Amino acid sequence: MATPLVTADTSLIVASLLQWHPLHARAAALLREVRRVPAHALAESFSVLTRLPAQRALRPDLAIRALHGAFPEEPWSLSPAGYQSTLSRLAEAGWGGGRVYDAVIGGTAAEGGARLLSADRRALPTYALVGAAYELVD
């Protein structure tokens, strides 16, 4: 039997890489076997890691090294048809703004057949809307 695919969103990627983060130990343990993440989550994580307050921000070269080390496989990207479907679902629900980015991450996981781990309660309705199988990590 094939091992189910598991991936993560930005909330857990960042937590897994920052030892001072309150969810670090749990996130690091859960993501130990995750090799591939949605491309948009990878980009968001790079942004977050490099824009933290000065004492906590990582230099871009260190941030990308950490991300590539933790998730060595090529990231998933949503297909062109997946983008159309994801954006259409958002429009039909009357949702826009920042939910677009959560929808792209959730849509990518759904299209790839992966269960999406997240610590972001706010994103869960969006993940459900786009058909992502997700699990909230507290």
C-alpha positions in Angstrom: 0.0 0.0 0.0 1.4 3.4 -1.0 2.2 5.9 1.8 -0.3 8.7 1.8 1.1 12.0 0.6 1.4 14.7 3.3 2.4 18.3 2.9 2.2 21.5 4.9 1.2 25.2 4.6 3.3 28.2 5.5 2.2 28.2 9.2 3.9 24.8 9.8 6.8 25.3 7.4 7.9 28.4 9.3 7.3 26.9 12.7 9.3 23.8 11.8 12.3 26.0 10.9 12.4 28.4 13.8 13.5 26.9 17.1 12.0 29.8 19.1 8.5 29.3 17.6 5.9 27.9 20.1 5.0 25.1 17.6 8.5 24.3 16.6 8.9 20.9 18.2 5.5 19.6 17.0 5.9 21.1 13.5 9.4 19.8 13.1 8.3 16.3 14.1 5.3 16.3 11.8 7.2 17.6 8.9 10.2 15.4 9.2 9.0 13.1 6.4 7.5 15.9 4.3 9.8 16.3 1.2 7.6 18.4 -1.0 5.5 21.5 -0.4 3.2 23.7 -2.5 5.2 26.2 -4.4 3.2 29.1 -3.1 3.8 27.9 0.5 7.5 27.8 -0.2 7.5 31.4 -1.5 5.4 32.6 1.4 7.7 30.9 3.9 10.8 32.5 2.3 9.0 35.9 2.6 8.1 35.3 6.3 11.5 34.0 7.3 13.3 37.0 5.7 10.9 39.7 7.0 10.7 38.9 10.7 11.8 41.6 13.1 15.5 42.3 12.7 16.7 40.1 15.6 14.7 37.1 14.2 14.8 37.5 10.5 17.0 35.1 8.5 19.3 36.4 5.8 17.9 35.3 2.4 20.8 32.9 1.7 20.2 31.2 5.1 16.4 31.1 4.6 16.6 29.4 1.2 19.2 26.9 2.5 16.9 26.0 5.4 13.9 25.6 3.0 15.8 23.5 0.5 17.3 21.4 3.2 14.0 20.7 4.8 12.0 20.2 1.6 14.5 18.9 -1.0 12.0 17.8 -3.7 10.7 20.1 -6.3 7.7 22.0 -5.0 4.2 21.4 -6.4 2.6 24.0 -8.5 -1.1 24.3 -9.3 -1.9 23.5 -12.9 -3.4 26.1 -15.2 -6.8 24.3 -15.0 -6.4 24.1 -11.2 -5.9 27.9 -11.0 -9.0 28.5 -13.1 -11.0 26.1 -10.9 -9.7 27.5 -7.6 -10.3 31.1 -8.6 -13.8 30.2 -9.9 -14.7 28.6 -6.5 -13.5 31.7 -4.7 -15.6 33.9 -6.9 -18.7 31.8 -6.6 -18.3 32.0 -2.8 -17.8 35.7 -2.9 -14.3 35.4 -1.4 -11.2 37.3 -2.4 -8.3 39.1 -0.8 -5.8 37.1 1.2 -7.9 34.0 0.9 -6.7 33.7 -2.7 -3.2 32.6 -1.5 -4.7 30.1 1.0 -6.8 28.7 -1.9 -3.8 28.3 -4.1 -2.0 26.3 -1.4 -5.1 24.2 -0.6 -5.8 23.7 -4.3 -2.3 22.6 -4.9 -2.5 20.0 -2.2 -5.9 18.8 -3.4 -4.7 18.5 -7.0 -1.6 16.6 -5.8 -3.7 14.2 -3.7 -1.9 15.3 -0.5 -3.3 15.8 3.0 -2.4 19.4 4.1 -1.1 20.0 7.6 -1.9 23.5 8.9 -1.8 25.5 12.2 -3.8 28.3 10.5 -7.4 28.0 11.7 -8.3 31.0 9.6 -7.4 29.2 6.4 -9.4 26.0 7.1 -12.7 27.2 5.4 -10.8 28.2 2.3 -9.0 24.8 2.2 -12.4 23.1 2.5 -13.8 25.3 -0.3 -11.1 24.1 -2.7 -11.4 20.5 -1.8 -8.2 20.1 0.2 -8.0 17.3 2.7 -6.5 19.1 5.7 -5.6 18.5 9.3 -5.3 21.2 12.0 -2.2 21.1 14.1 -2.5 22.7 17.5 
